[in-house]
Amino acid sequence: MSEELKELLGSKADAFEANQELVQSAIAVCGGKLSVLLPALLCLIGDDSAKKKAASKKKS
């Protein structure tokens, strides 16, 4: 953020930057968890679609 903007916004700029840091740390934490959860989720989704395919083959 430019210095001119900071001066214009004053304390709002500080609050905005603090919020951005919080958001970024939250994303980092969630991202870390996602990298662990994603394979499991994909596995569940994959299993689900495989079950649906098997079910549709049985019907036909």
C-alpha distance (Angstrom), angle and dihedral (degrees) to the residues before:
residue distance angle dihedral
M1 . . .
S2 3.80 . .
E3 3.81 120.7 .
E4 3.82 91.2 -121.1
L5 3.78 91.3 57.2
K6 3.80 90.9 47.6
E7 3.80 90.9 53.5
L8 3.80 91.9 48.2
L9 3.78 94.1 47.6
G10 3.79 97.4 37.2
S11 3.81 113.3 177.7
K12 3.80 91.1 3.0
A13 3.79 88.9 66.1
D14 3.81 90.6 53.4
A15 3.79 90.8 49.6
F16 3.80 90.5 47.7
E17 3.80 92.3 51.4
A18 3.81 91.2 47.1
N19 3.81 89.4 51.4
Q20 3.79 90.8 49.2
E21 3.81 90.1 52.6
L22 3.80 90.1 50.4
V23 3.79 91.3 48.7
Q24 3.79 91.9 48.2
S25 3.80 92.8 49.1
A26 3.80 90.1 47.1
I27 3.81 89.7 51.1
A28 3.80 90.0 48.7
V29 3.81 91.7 51.1
C30 3.79 93.3 44.5
G31 3.78 90.6 44.4
G32 3.78 89.8 54.7
K33 3.78 91.0 50.5
L34 3.81 91.7 44.1
S35 3.79 91.8 56.7
V36 3.81 87.1 57.4
L37 3.79 96.6 40.2
L38 3.79 98.9 40.6
P39 3.82 97.1 73.4
A40 3.80 89.4 48.2
L41 3.80 91.2 48.3
L42 3.79 91.5 47.7
C43 3.77 89.2 49.4
L44 3.81 90.8 51.7
I45 3.80 91.8 46.3
G46 3.80 90.5 46.3
D47 3.79 91.6 49.5
D48 3.78 90.3 48.1
S49 3.79 93.8 52.0
A50 3.80 90.6 45.7
K51 3.81 89.6 53.3
K52 3.79 90.6 49.5
K53 3.81 91.2 50.3
A54 3.79 90.8 49.4
A55 3.80 90.6 48.1
S56 3.79 92.0 49.8
K57 3.82 90.9 49.5
K58 3.81 90.5 52.4
K59 3.81 91.3 51.4
S60 3.79 94.9 52.4
